[in-house]
Amino acid sequence: MMRFSLLSLACIGIVVTAAAESGPTYVNPIISGDWSDPGVVRVGEDYYTVRSTFGWQPGIAIAHSRDLVHWRQIGHVFESHEKIAPGDTRHGIWGLDAGIHPVTGHMLVYAPTRDAEIYVYRAERPEGPYERRSLGPDIGIDPGFFADDDGRLYIVTSRAVIHELASDGMSIAREVLRIDRSRYKLFEGPAIYKRGPWYYLLFSDGGTLPHEPSTISVLRAPAITGPWEEDPGNPVMFATGTGTTFEGPAHGALLEMDDGRWYLIYHAHEPSHYSLGRQMLMEPVEWTEDGWWRPVGGRVPSTTPQRAPLPLVPTTPVRSDAFDAPALGPQWFFLCEPDRSGGTWSLSDRPGVLRLYPPSGDIGSLEALPAIFQQSVNAKRFSFETRLEFAARETGEAAGIHLYHDPLMNVWLASTLTPSGRVIEVGKHNLGERTVLWTVPHPEGDRVQLRIEVDGEESARFFFRPDDAAASWRTIGDEVYFGASGHHLRDGKRGDPDLGWVGRYKDRTATRDEIVGRAGPKIANRGGNIWTGTTFGVFAARGEAPAGAPADFDYFLVEQP
């Protein structure tokens, strides 16, 4: 079939590539880093995937591949969304799906919001641009798109309701069926496929968070209207508390190749690295004599399965940035609506650098979000550095690099001005509590190079040097561990802060007073991080100063051994 359920997915901003091998096998995940609720569509010899983006904007990241193993991010479906609250990673846009219209060839993306309104995005090409329309309020979440052999279009939601769509896929025509889901705790990520005379419905039961019995299970029916019977082998995939490399397989999508082979694409997480979020994996599938499908490697996620018989087409990671292009690359995103006005940042005011005009607040404030540039962490061991030119004039002005989850959970390395003078500073926010960890005197002049190294076990170290390639890197302070604080602790360590996809959060609404130290409106994020993995990038903020000095970033270099 031409359409494969795409996503209920989560925004990577940087190039997405897999650690693939040039043999008959590949290495899972095929997209490392946060790419949750995945699926794929095929357009000729090209494959595209989208994912949930929660509060990241621009939203609904799109990646492209020619071999299903190497992926490169090429853009986003939308620039901003009015229902996404600044600083929020718990709600926003999530549980999406997409497909190709069987007649017109349009790319269709179905994206729900937290209040169960579903929006449909349509484009002539997967790269966009996309137009948007609402299917209506209170329809459900996790819509799964399906195009039948007769051209009729459907979506199925986590309420186990199948709706027929209008012929263009842009509105709901009628309700077709309500499937009895009473025996299941959840019915997440439902997706319908057809093989021969049978319709197959994949769904995930049991929960989403670590230690919950997340599954991929299957129903089958002779018609879209049922009756739907349960696979006697359910759950088809299950790995929670097994001690395997990957746990929590969920949101499965089937993909059929031209030669009749089938593959399952889904997400799972690595208990050793919650910073990477839920990653995209793939399994070859075989069919039983009685018409059910099974992963070739069994129900536990594989690490090196057999790859599809496609020519390998390696891609070059695009994570570093020389800031010499007229527009930002697709690797960058924000935790708010992007400010393209030039008032917060510019690539043209000083060609060849990214110039930030610092907003008020600090890296833990909502006001500063338009100047907090983010990419998604997609490696276990890596480093990133920049050359910064910045002459802070008033106390509290700061610019530098960061590891980040949300305004309440982050770590920074910055050039800043304190009452004692100009310093290089390392600090953190943990559940909104701001702590300066270490400071050292600022080198002479306004230029400095900053570097953060992540060691492969979710610990970061911090370095700086004068703007002199011959100078040695100088260490600041000790390491900061940002791994799990409540699940699968590494040697008993708790992330401080925890920047992982489940992290820590308080069951109450955090006010801006808790975030930036003064009263203000509430935000949707309830006290801490959840659903998205760790990000990193550059930032600038001016504290309480009425105006701030511009911060010029000459480059952003990401290296991976």
Buried (B, 14 or more C-beta within 10 A) or exposed (E): BBBBBBBBBBBBBBBBBBEBEEEEBBBBBBBBBBBBBBBBBBBEEEBBBBBBBBBBBBBBBBBBBBBBBBBBBBBBBBEBBEEBBBBBBBBBBBBBBBBBBBEEEBBBBBBBBBEBBBBBBBBEEBBBEBEBEEBEEEBBBBBBBBBBEEEBBBBBBBBBBBBBBEBBBBBBEEEBBEBEBEEBEBBBBBBBBBBEEBBBBBBBBBBBEBBBBBBBBBBBBEEBEBEBEEBEEBBBBBBBEEEBBBBBBBBBBBBBBEEEBBBBBBBBBBBBBBBBBBBBBBBBBEEEEEEBBBBBBEBBBBBEBBBBEBEBEEBEBBBBBEBEEEEBBBBBBBBBBBBBEEEBBBBEEBEEBBBBBBBBBBBBBBBBBBBBBBBBBBBBEBBBBBBBBBBBEBBBBBBBBBBBBBBBBBBBBBBBBBEEEBBBBBBBBBBBEBEEBBBBEBBEEBBBBBBBBBBEBBBBBBBBBBBEEEEEBBBBBEBBBBBBBBBBEBEEBBBBBBBBBBBBBEEEEBBBEBBBBEEBEEBBBBBBBBBBBBBBBBBBBBBEBEEBBBBBBBBBBBBEE
